[in-house]
Each structure stands twice: as C-alpha cells, then as structure tokens.
C-alpha cells in the first residue's frame, strides 16, 4: 500500500515537472523556429546578402529588395523618444503617489494606473488615430499626421503604467530612516525626495525604464495605424512617417509567402535581438539589486 | 529663499505630472466613449456581423384575422414596414407561416423582425423599393400599400421568398472571444498552475529551478508579435491548423504562462510554512498536503491570476492577428477552414485599418473597456481576500 502511494506521488511529481518544463520548451521552440525561418534566406541557394538586409533603406518585396535599416532606426528612435517623455512623467507620478499624496488619493490613483495598463493596445491606436494624428496634421509642416511624433507619444503613454508602478514600489521600499536622517539634517521634503529617496531607489527605477524599453520596442498594434509605414527612407524629422520592425511584420504577414515571408521572420530575428539585449540587461539589474540587498 | 522657490517649482512639476497621467487616462477613456456611444444600440449588441441572404420556401397562413393595419400581408400573417434599406418585417404573428420556412438545405429558417424581404415568387420587392427611392421616396404609405397589394395578390399556396437578414452586430466576435477565453484557460490554466506547484512545493534550489525561472522571465519579455510569428509558423503551418481559434489559443496560452505562473507562485508562497509542516506532521503525504491544505488557501490568488489572464486574452491582438485570422463569423470548428474567427479586439483593429470606421471600432472599445474594468475590480477583490488570509 505504502509502495503504491509512493509510486502515485512520484508520477504526480513528474507531471508537475513536465508542466514546469513547458515554459522552457516554449522559449526554445520560439527561438529555434523564428531563427530557422528568419536566417534561411541568407543561406543555401540564391542567398540574399545579409549586409544588404541590415543596411538597406528600402523594402520592396515586388522587386526582391529587403532593407530593414530604416526600420531599425525608426524603432530605436521612437523607443528613445518614448523613454525621454514617459520616464520623467511616470517617475514624477510615482513620487507623488509614494511620497506626497494622501492615502485616499493613492487609493484612487493606483487602480487608475492599473486600468491604464489594462487598456488593450488597439484602443491606444484608436486614440492615436482619432486624436493625435489629426492634431499633428494641423501643426506639422508635412501633409500627413501619421508620424514618428505620434508613435513616440502613444508609446510614451503606453509605458507610463510600467514606469509608475515599478518606480512606486521601489520608492516605497526605501527605508524610512533614510528620509528621517535627511529631515534631521534640515532638508525639506522635496529636497529629500530628489537627493535621497530617488537615488536610493535608483536600481528599481532603472529596471522600470528597461522594462519600458522592452514594451515600447515590441509594441505593434497601437502604432500600426499612426506610423504611416512608408516603403523606404530614413526618418528625417519627428514629422516624417516611419515603419517600425514590428509593424513591418504585422502589415504583411497575412498575405506574404516564400521569400517575403522568410524576410518577415528575419525582421522578427532583428527584433528578437533587441529584446534579448533588453532582457539580459533586466536580468543583470535585478541580480545586481538582489546582491545589493544582501 | 531660493531653495524654497526651487522646492515649489519641483513640487509643482510633480503635481503636474500626476495630473497629466490621470488626464491621459480620462482622455483616452473619454475619447473611446465619446466616439463609440453613438454606435451602440440593441442591433449592435444582438445581431450577426455579416448580412445574409437566404431563399426560403414558406406556406400560407391559416388564421385570417382581417386586420386593417397598414403594411399587413394577410396570407403570411406578417406586418411590413419601410426600414432603413428596404421593406422589412415589422411584426410577425406567433404562428405566421414565415416562422416555419424551409431554406435550400432543408432546415427550418425562422424569419425575424427586421429581416428584409427582397423577393417573393419572382416579384422583386427590392427593385420596387429602389424604383420608389429613385422617384424621390414620396408617400411611403401608398408605396407600402402597393407592396402589400402585390403580395396579397400572388397565386398559389407555396412561396419562395428571398430574405436578407441585416448584419452590423458583434455577436460573432463576442462568441469567438468567449471561445478563445475558454480554450486558453483550458490549455494554459492547468499547465501554469501545476508548474507553479512544482516550482514552489517540489523544486529544490539549483540549476533546474534557475533554468525554469530564466525561461519564464524571458517568455514574459517577448513581445506578442513574436508569439504571433511563432504561432503562424508552428501551429498554423507546421501543425496544419490553418488560421483557426485553436492555433490562436495555443499561441496565446504560451503568452499567458508567465502571467499565470508568476501570480500563482505568489499565492502559493503566501501560505505559511507552518500549515504544510503540521499537515505533514499529522501523517499526510506531500500530495495530500498540497491538495487539502495549500491549494484551498491559494484559491483567491489563483482566481485573481485567472482573471488577469482573461484580461490579457481579451486585449490581445498582435498574436491573434497572425494565428486566428480576421473572419467575422462564429467559428464552426477548432482547426481547419471555417475555424478562423476574430475576437472583439481584432475586429476593432480591422475596422480601423481596413474600413476606416473609427466609430464602430470605438463602440467595440467601450465593450472592451467595460470587460477590462469588471475583471480588474474582481481581481482586486480576490487578491484582497488572499491578503486577508495571509494576515490571519
């Protein structure tokens, strides 16, 4: 009887283990399949030049021309713009919630931030299309409102909840004694926030920023309708239309086949490369902050 | 003095940013409601999306009532009216012959209010309507009387009616979304929960645990368009599922794993060590302890994780666009042709992108926002229950 129970327990444990391994298998499968398909056009018969792919500034599947450089530039610049706008606003909001706001206000703001995080990205796109693009069209020197500026603004809004909630958590984790010591030295509340609390919460805020970068660079549907998606050309100003790595994939995947489809996977590989850098940095930061805590 | 001025400026900036954040939220939600409200009505909520034309064979109505209502067609037991784009059914007697029609495939086709009659036995109501419209659309009562007279004068007792059921409703997308939620939870729920049980209760610190955690962290960082690429290659092409709800559900399930695992792990860790030790001490096996002691306490946390995942499924678009397709009908199968279906979010996207119809997209957006809002409130309620449990 006891023997039977033990076997039974062993089987169940193995089942649990298999479930836990599904995550590992999925990551491996995603990497293998996307890379296999994405790297395929650069090898074998009639290979496409990898250098032309990475440095080209024109995407014309009809002419067998696939250059993603202008998309890489657009993705990086848009993400940078979103971080420059979104992080300060998000951090200040987090400071307000963690340090200044009365408990009652925080109790309203926190669900509001959560709601902002829960809004489907398609609806951010609708907002961009219905509000931002028409407004930009009015002030832009160019004829269209679809622009890098619109992309930057929507991405900045979309990373806000990530920045706010993670920064707030790390600000709250700063020991009260730090603040008291600062007050004791005669510093005001605001001085304490900027000179003591924010520097002490630095690593958490940095993680939040990196996570924000990851979200911004991978965002697809919200920016699809407001980016303009031109077939060529480096962005020359914030008013020019851009095609991002993500939107390139989503635009053409539904009807692409053959080499064009493989090139979309290759675009995915480039995107994956950026995501790996972001994930690696994030892992490094969390490990470092854990060591600091010890 | 200057430092106090600097304080004031900085405090002002902090307040400004907080107000801006809230203003953005209110702005987005306000915009969606402002643009979407005019598009929401009963038809939008209850109809199919595509209009459908059917040929129906019907018999005669037996209970003549001699009604004098305008638009009354006695032989079918039906009242007609001139609606938006044709001659539509305004009301049916409960035993009207139109409710017992048979379509070309031999199955019963029940006509409903708002269905548009286009043709009866070769007499084209549609053409008559168009002619009348081109003539300026004067005197609708006379036109309706002319139509009813024509229909009442038809010969024979068996009739063939071409009927058009108007579309424009979100029912197929609602059903597809529900299917998608169900499938994803069936697939990702057990896997995620059992995986977290392994990670919290069984796994010993070491390389295996690190690898699993590393993988899950990485999964959480992969953007959904990459999941979409993988799904469209592996599930749609390699597994030959085609654009189908199962391919979509499998893809989204992988995407949900980190969400479910992380939240369930938290819930399991919240159960005090002492509970487990006393259970083991009383002679229970590890499995019995997990089943009878740990899991019941973690239920609120697990439910909150499930609600969180439903929110993700409802809002997901990029991964589903590449795996489940954009067809606005209720999917008839799990895989293969006819299994493709658009969720509410996907439909909102295609409306904006392909049909330039921001109003209907925002109307769907209102439905989405309401769903998300309810899910978040429920999820918060469950996690507060978990915290209470922890406090005991």
Interface residues (C-beta under 8 A of the other chain):
Chain A: X5 X8 X9 X12 X13 X15 X16 X17 X19 X20 X21 X22 X23 X24 X26 X27 X29 X30 X33 X34 X37 X88 X89 X90 X92 X93 X95 X96 X97 X100 X101 X109 X111 X112 X113 X114 X115 X116 X118 X119 X120 X121 X122 X123 X124 X125 X126 X127 X129 X130 X131 X157 X160 X164 X188 X189 X190 X191 X193 X194 X214 X215 X217 X218 X219 X220 X221 X224 X225 X246 X249 X250 X253 X254 X264 X265 X268 X271 X272 X275 X278 X279 X282 X283
Chain B: X3 X4 X6 X7 X10 X11 X13 X14 X15 X16 X17 X18 X20 X21 X22 X24 X25 X27 X28 X29 X31 X32 X35 X190 X191 X192 X194 X195 X197 X198 X199 X201 X202 X203 X211 X212 X214 X215 X216 X217 X218 X219 X221 X222 X223 X224 X225 X226 X227 X228 X229 X230 X232 X233 X234 X238 X254 X257 X258 X261 X285 X286 X287 X311 X314 X315 X316 X317 X318 X321 X322 X326 X345 X348 X349 X352 X353 X358 X361 X362 X365 X368 X369 X372 X373 X375 X376 X380
